[in-house]
């Protein structure tokens, strides 16, 4: 459940430190297997009574053809619908009401009409929050994994590892956003969010290898959408 976070860290290191993590002789970041424990207070989850709940869709967005048409994955319950642009880094930008035109004949269908001057090139998805009738519960877990930095030699590895710490600390909020995920299939939905990301320990198992032990707390919202 940390794949989105791992991909975000790898992409961040390559974009923030291209001289160290791209090209010939570059340092390489890899991750160990993800192990986790479920929070004891949520390890026996019980679904609540069905009622109005928030559903979330992640819809593919083509900046060259923003209008769509787009369609929600489930018939929406009455109430407000919130539509955001999501960038490749996970940043969310809200679309104003006039930029989203809902189909009068089909409440799940809509088109995007960007405001004049709206720059779309960095956005690849639409993040849509809307009401559905669902039964829901939550499940929390604490994950442990290692980030390994391997370089060409001891000196370059030490430099890459130290600067990796700087990049991760200074971009913590962006990583928390990028680690979120949402999946829907067969009337079921799971929304995952990364609540905390901690550095617990480190090691130098070889001259040109450094490891950083990470702890991550994930909050899962589990829903059965009832239409």
ChimeraX attribute file (.defattr): number of C-alpha atoms within 10 A of each C-alpha:
attribute: neighborCount
match mode: 1-to-1
recipient: residues
	/A:1	18
	/A:2	20
	/A:3	13
	/A:4	16
	/A:5	19
	/A:6	18
	/A:7	13
	/A:8	20
	/A:9	22
	/A:10	16
	/A:11	15
	/A:12	20
	/A:13	21
	/A:14	18
	/A:15	13
	/A:16	13
	/A:17	15
	/A:18	13
	/A:19	14
	/A:20	23
	/A:21	22
	/A:22	14
	/A:23	10
	/A:24	9
	/A:25	13
	/A:26	18
	/A:27	26
	/A:28	19
	/A:29	21
	/A:30	13
	/A:31	16
	/A:32	12
	/A:33	9
	/A:34	13
	/A:35	12
	/A:36	16
	/A:37	12
	/A:38	15
	/A:39	15
	/A:40	10
	/A:41	9
	/A:42	13
	/A:43	13
	/A:44	10
	/A:45	13
	/A:46	12
	/A:47	13
	/A:48	12
	/A:49	10
	/A:50	15
	/A:51	14
	/A:52	18
	/A:53	16
	/A:54	18
	/A:55	26
	/A:56	24
	/A:57	21
	/A:58	20
	/A:59	17
	/A:60	14
	/A:61	21
	/A:62	15
	/A:63	16
	/A:64	9
	/A:65	9
	/A:66	14
	/A:67	17
	/A:68	16
	/A:69	13
	/A:70	17
	/A:71	17
	/A:72	18
	/A:73	16
	/A:74	20
	/A:75	18
	/A:76	21
	/A:77	18
	/A:78	12
	/A:79	10
	/A:80	10
	/A:81	16
	/A:82	16
	/A:83	22
	/A:84	19
	/A:85	21
	/A:86	24
	/A:87	19
	/A:88	13
	/A:89	17
	/A:90	21
	/A:91	15
	/A:92	18
	/A:93	14
	/A:94	14
	/A:95	18
	/A:96	13
	/A:97	13
	/A:98	10
	/A:99	16
	/A:100	19
	/A:101	14
	/A:102	18
	/A:103	13
	/A:104	9
	/A:105	7
	/A:106	11
	/A:107	15
	/A:108	16
	/A:109	18
	/A:110	18
	/A:111	16
	/A:112	21
	/A:113	17
	/A:114	17
	/A:115	12
	/A:116	7
	/A:117	6
	/A:118	9
	/A:119	10
	/A:120	16
	/A:121	10
	/A:122	13
	/A:123	21
	/A:124	19
	/A:125	20
	/A:126	23
	/A:127	21
	/A:128	19
	/A:129	18
	/A:130	21
	/A:131	20
	/A:132	23
	/A:133	21
	/A:134	23
	/A:135	19
	/A:136	23
	/A:137	16
	/A:138	19
	/A:139	19
	/A:140	21
	/A:141	19
	/A:142	17
	/A:143	18
	/A:144	18
	/A:145	18
	/A:146	21
	/A:147	20
	/A:148	22
	/A:149	22
	/A:150	23
	/A:151	24
	/A:152	15
	/A:153	13
	/A:154	16
	/A:155	11
	/A:156	17
	/A:157	22
	/A:158	19
	/A:159	13
	/A:160	25
	/A:161	23
	/A:162	11
	/A:163	16
	/A:164	21
	/A:165	12
	/A:166	12
	/A:167	16
	/A:168	16
	/A:169	14
	/A:170	11
	/A:171	12
	/A:172	15
	/A:173	12
	/A:174	15
	/A:175	24
	/A:176	19
	/A:177	19
	/A:178	24
	/A:179	23
	/A:180	21
	/A:181	20
	/A:182	16
	/A:183	12
	/A:184	18
	/A:185	10
	/A:186	7
	/A:187	13
	/A:188	15
	/A:189	19
	/A:190	19
	/A:191	18
	/A:192	20
	/A:193	20
	/A:194	21
	/A:195	15
	/A:196	14
	/A:197	19
	/A:198	13
	/A:199	13
	/A:200	11
	/A:201	11
	/A:202	14
	/A:203	12
	/A:204	14
	/A:205	10
	/A:206	10
	/A:207	14
	/A:208	17
	/A:209	21
	/A:210	23
	/A:211	22
	/A:212	20
	/A:213	17
	/A:214	16
	/A:215	20
	/A:216	20
	/A:217	21
	/A:218	24
	/A:219	19
	/A:220	20
	/A:221	16
	/A:222	19
	/A:223	24
	/A:224	21
	/A:225	24
	/A:226	15
	/A:227	11
